[in-house]
Amino acid sequence: MTRARLVNAFAFLDGPDPAVERRRADGFLTVFLIVFGTEYVVRAIPKWPDLPIPYTVSVALIMALSVAGLRRAWRRTAFLGLAAVHLHVLWLEFPGSANHAYLELFICLLGAFLDVEHPEERRHLLRAARWLTCLVLFYSGLAKVVHGYWFHGEMLAHQLKFSYYRPVLGLLLPGTEFERLVAFTAQVGDGPYRVENLPFVVVSNAVYLLEMGLAVLLAVRRTRPVAVLPALALTVAIEAGAREFFFGLVFGNALLLFTRRDTNTPARWPVAAILALLVAIRLGLVGRIHFT
Amino acid sequence: MTARSKGLLVVAALATLTVWPLVHTHLVRRYGVNPWKLGGWGMYAAPAILPSGMEIFGRAGSGPFEQLSAPSPGLLAAGNDVLARHRWLGRLTPTRPLADRVFAERPAWTELRMVVHQPVLDRHSGMIEASEIVYEHRRHAPPAGS
């Protein structure tokens, strides 16, 4: 009895309609595979002639395994291979590996360990992916509260040292304040980074409040439908500012798991179009935009 | 392995992942681990300011400390590696291997002081201030009978 309860500890995260869960799980893993495979390629493009051999081999393997994983019969084996290669890259880059790389590793492990064709295993996979999404959102907000750099806009003000934040954050600041903050280069003696401008401070505080609040609303079945769109909008806004498009796509795909209908499967085509655009940008074929 | 056993493993993994960010917060506050890294989901919680450098001082016996000058290329590379790791791991960075290399290059020194210069954004003043993290090492005693 206790075991049965324990194994269903995350049952509150089940979707409202079990009939769509199979397609949804399939769509979720498919979108993840195309994002993950493309991410490795796009990251490698600028370093291509000088990319160290272990990374070159990793990129080739990740590409091949991501394509192989699109075929259902090979999916779990492909995910096992992806997890192994990705773990190796994490090890090479440790401790500098990005947090989203850990999220990707966990999704790879879920894809290898659980069979989405099996109803019970599929439930576990979807519950795990949904819980992880809530965790990332909630703890991202909580960390901002704990470290205290968002109450007076200090963190956002500091990020103005990166030019790609300026078009968005500049809209919230009067010209003189914007010029003052942009002049800092994060050297000893720079500051104060505290901002008095109300719209800037409101946005700064809204970020962590929304992150934590939406995570809770997503976890509760009754409030889930009203939280999905704001969570997606928040992710788009944050990632547009930070230009972390790959994390945005991985996380957006996970947020779609909370919608009433299967939205992961239809998301394949727009996601593929965005990825094609990112590849074209990296190859220098379309404009020049900084992103990671 | 049955679906139920797999489910239990997944629940155990999720429980671990749920607790880890709290442990991570403790590591950040106590050891200066960078909130951006190690899976604690603290990206953008604090500015990721690079350490501005490291100085190494040593002394023989109870003599005055003198600064390490003209390190060998190998020692310089090891120092840079420590500094790069320090950016993410803070005071959890292993510094003893570097100390052993310095002792090997400076046989007279018995005591070392490594000073990492780490600018921080002070939460109260909103200013970027200088801070120093100091690591002290003593030469290991030679094995008995040597």
HADDOCK unambig.tbl for C-alpha pairs under 7 A between the chains (distance, minus, plus):
assign (segid A and resid 7 and name CA) (segid B and resid 4 and name CA) 6.76 0.50 0.50
assign (segid A and resid 7 and name CA) (segid B and resid 7 and name CA) 5.43 0.50 0.50
assign (segid A and resid 7 and name CA) (segid B and resid 8 and name CA) 5.09 0.50 0.50
assign (segid A and resid 7 and name CA) (segid B and resid 11 and name CA) 6.49 0.50 0.50
assign (segid A and resid 95 and name CA) (segid B and resid 38 and name CA) 6.80 0.50 0.50
assign (segid A and resid 95 and name CA) (segid B and resid 85 and name CA) 6.91 0.50 0.50
assign (segid A and resid 95 and name CA) (segid B and resid 88 and name CA) 6.30 0.50 0.50
assign (segid A and resid 96 and name CA) (segid B and resid 37 and name CA) 6.59 0.50 0.50
assign (segid A and resid 96 and name CA) (segid B and resid 88 and name CA) 6.42 0.50 0.50
assign (segid A and resid 97 and name CA) (segid B and resid 37 and name CA) 6.75 0.50 0.50
assign (segid A and resid 98 and name CA) (segid B and resid 37 and name CA) 6.15 0.50 0.50
assign (segid A and resid 99 and name CA) (segid B and resid 37 and name CA) 5.91 0.50 0.50
assign (segid A and resid 99 and name CA) (segid B and resid 38 and name CA) 6.53 0.50 0.50
assign (segid A and resid 99 and name CA) (segid B and resid 39 and name CA) 4.91 0.50 0.50
assign (segid A and resid 99 and name CA) (segid B and resid 41 and name CA) 6.49 0.50 0.50
assign (segid A and resid 102 and name CA) (segid B and resid 39 and name CA) 6.40 0.50 0.50
assign (segid A and resid 120 and name CA) (segid B and resid 3 and name CA) 6.31 0.50 0.50
assign (segid A and resid 121 and name CA) (segid B and resid 3 and name CA) 5.73 0.50 0.50
assign (segid A and resid 124 and name CA) (segid B and resid 7 and name CA) 5.97 0.50 0.50
assign (segid A and resid 128 and name CA) (segid B and resid 14 and name CA) 6.89 0.50 0.50
assign (segid A and resid 135 and name CA) (segid B and resid 18 and name CA) 6.81 0.50 0.50
assign (segid A and resid 136 and name CA) (segid B and resid 41 and name CA) 6.00 0.50 0.50
assign (segid A and resid 139 and name CA) (segid B and resid 41 and name CA) 5.84 0.50 0.50
assign (segid A and resid 140 and name CA) (segid B and resid 41 and name CA) 5.16 0.50 0.50
assign (segid A and resid 140 and name CA) (segid B and resid 42 and name CA) 5.36 0.50 0.50
assign (segid A and resid 140 and name CA) (segid B and resid 43 and name CA) 6.74 0.50 0.50
assign (segid A and resid 143 and name CA) (segid B and resid 42 and name CA) 5.12 0.50 0.50
assign (segid A and resid 143 and name CA) (segid B and resid 45 and name CA) 5.60 0.50 0.50
assign (segid A and resid 144 and name CA) (segid B and resid 45 and name CA) 4.33 0.50 0.50
assign (segid A and resid 147 and name CA) (segid B and resid 45 and name CA) 6.20 0.50 0.50
assign (segid A and resid 147 and name CA) (segid B and resid 46 and name CA) 6.45 0.50 0.50
assign (segid A and resid 148 and name CA) (segid B and resid 123 and name CA) 6.83 0.50 0.50
assign (segid A and resid 149 and name CA) (segid B and resid 45 and name CA) 6.73 0.50 0.50
assign (segid A and resid 149 and name CA) (segid B and resid 46 and name CA) 6.07 0.50 0.50
assign (segid A and resid 149 and name CA) (segid B and resid 123 and name CA) 6.48 0.50 0.50
assign (segid A and resid 154 and name CA) (segid B and resid 126 and name CA) 6.85 0.50 0.50
assign (segid A and resid 155 and name CA) (segid B and resid 46 and name CA) 6.38 0.50 0.50
assign (segid A and resid 155 and name CA) (segid B and resid 47 and name CA) 6.20 0.50 0.50
assign (segid A and resid 158 and name CA) (segid B and resid 47 and name CA) 6.93 0.50 0.50
assign (segid A and resid 186 and name CA) (segid B and resid 128 and name CA) 6.88 0.50 0.50
assign (segid A and resid 187 and name CA) (segid B and resid 128 and name CA) 6.61 0.50 0.50
assign (segid A and resid 188 and name CA) (segid B and resid 119 and name CA) 6.20 0.50 0.50
assign (segid A and resid 188 and name CA) (segid B and resid 128 and name CA) 4.95 0.50 0.50
assign (segid A and resid 188 and name CA) (segid B and resid 129 and name CA) 5.12 0.50 0.50
assign (segid A and resid 188 and name CA) (segid B and resid 130 and name CA) 5.85 0.50 0.50
assign (segid A and resid 189 and name CA) (segid B and resid 127 and name CA) 6.39 0.50 0.50
assign (segid A and resid 189 and name CA) (segid B and resid 128 and name CA) 5.44 0.50 0.50
assign (segid A and resid 189 and name CA) (segid B and resid 129 and name CA) 6.10 0.50 0.50
assign (segid A and resid 190 and name CA) (segid B and resid 127 and name CA) 5.86 0.50 0.50
assign (segid A and resid 190 and name CA) (segid B and resid 128 and name CA) 5.43 0.50 0.50
assign (segid A and resid 191 and name CA) (segid B and resid 126 and name CA) 6.09 0.50 0.50
assign (segid A and resid 191 and name CA) (segid B and resid 127 and name CA) 4.38 0.50 0.50
assign (segid A and resid 191 and name CA) (segid B and resid 128 and name CA) 6.27 0.50 0.50
assign (segid A and resid 192 and name CA) (segid B and resid 125 and name CA) 6.68 0.50 0.50
assign (segid A and resid 192 and name CA) (segid B and resid 126 and name CA) 4.54 0.50 0.50
assign (segid A and resid 192 and name CA) (segid B and resid 127 and name CA) 4.69 0.50 0.50
assign (segid A and resid 193 and name CA) (segid B and resid 126 and name CA) 4.99 0.50 0.50
assign (segid A and resid 193 and name CA) (segid B and resid 127 and name CA) 6.39 0.50 0.50
assign (segid A and resid 194 and name CA) (segid B and resid 126 and name CA) 5.49 0.50 0.50
